[in-house]
Amino acid sequence: MAYPKQIFALLMLLLAACQAVQPEPSATSPSAISPTGEILPTPSATATIPFEPTWTPSVTPVLTFTPGASPSPAPSTTPEVQFERLRVLALDNRVGGWMLTLDLPGVQGAMRLSLGGQSYSCVNDPAYPDRLFCQGLARPAYDAPLKLVLQDEASGEILYETTMTIPSALVLPPTPAGWGHNTCADRGKNVSCETECRIAPDGNPCIVATCTDACGPYFSVHTCPDMSLDFRSCSPEQWAALKKLYQIP
């Protein structure tokens, strides 16, 4: 009988159908399952945004000017004229007029001098620094305050104004007329004078003197007016004062 073979084949099919189906492995990672059997959420893959460097403005250094000490001006090579130190050194009568010698530190160039209303032309000699030589026709007054004005010769600009008194002791006694040997090496040595002090008609003392030195006649002084030979003599004090005034030995 063929039945047993058919039955055997049917049984084999039934046995094969009854076998448990093996579960497919889960995509869930075993590490995602907790010991209690709970399924833990698995971190999903996060899309990574590529890093793009952003531009940060750099700080540009700015030059800051720090004021320092200002350079001092270079000293001027031209000395300033020290008008406040002006003084008279000498006054004498020369051919062509009166010569007034002034001491004026820093003076340079030509100037015009007005002294007591009288005009003088002044020059500076490089051989004699700080000296101003002024020449004019009029003799300035002695022992009296005189208005002094110095002007620039070219522009006429007033450079200095003051009041000055010229002492009569500065007047150099004149050299006797006709005496021109002033180059003697012994000039001014062994000076001796003959003097006569008189009282003038106006009551003021005057003096007449003739002086010689090792070279011969030196200088003379004659301040007395034309007057009678009948005159009164000066007192010793008046005589001494006039000799000192006119630098008579």
Secondary structure by P-SEA (a helix, b strand, c coil): caaaaaaaaaaaaaaaaacbbbbcccccccccccccccccccccbbbbccbbbbbcccccbbbbbbbcccccccccccccccccccccccccccccbbbbbbbcccccccbbbbcccbbbbbbbbcccccbbbbbccccccccbbbbbbbbccccccccbbbbbbbbcccccccccccccccccccccccccbbbbbbbccccccccccccccccccccccccccccccbbbbbcaaaaaaaaaaaccc
